[in-house]
Amino acid sequence: MILDWIIRNWIEIAAAALGIVYLILSIRQNILLWFFGLLTSALYIYVFLISKFYADMSLQAYYVIISIYGWLHWKSGNNNSKELPVSSSGKKLMNILLGSWAILWVIMWAFLNYLTDSEVPIGDGFTTAGSVVATWMLARKIKEHWIFWIIIDFVSLVLYIDKGLYPTAVLFFVYTTMAVIGYIEWLRDYRKQPVQQVITASGLQRKAITI
């Protein structure tokens, strides 16, 4: 019975396993995270299609594109430095990011509610909109993206349990827990930077933010 279940769900299991590798590499700030993220997203396009998570399915296509962008941006570094440093959003950019999340949520909800047979338009729209914003923040190496993921992953966990996607639910339980660890690790690294070298996401030098 277990073997049959594994055979029927091998794509989802493989995607969940690759997703864990992706998360570990994200915490360690290893550029290979973008490669594993691309593989994970490619598999989840299929998983979410058959589960009618249409917004999440389209999000995976976005992940494929942002994975290429993230790889190139991390590889190029910042100000000709060897490695792109961890940055902070700052209050102004954070307000823009939160506003973008809210606007995208409304758009996603309307699309899912009126143009698809999605059974969870509010929740799916919320997590999808937040993920678009958070992944862009990761590509820019903004430490607050981990806070976004804590919220997104917990809501996703509840949704996937409700839909019976148990391997993915386990993955998102791990995601939620490790997102907390990720924020702590990135914050520690951010605080180690000399004040004069601490860079915000907008590219302006300023005193370190320690939220």
Secondary structure, DSSP 8 states (H G I E B T S, - for coil): -HHHHHHHTHHHHHHHHHHHHHHHHHHTT-TTHHHHHHHHHHHHHHHHHHTT-HHHHHHHHHHHHHHHHHHHHHHH-STT-SS---BB-HHHHHHHHHHHHHHHHHHHHHHHHHHS--S-HHHHHHHHHHHHHHHHHHHTTBTTHHHHHHHHHHHHHHHHHHHT-HHHHHHHHHHHHHHHHHHHHHHHHHHHS-GGG-BBTTS-B------
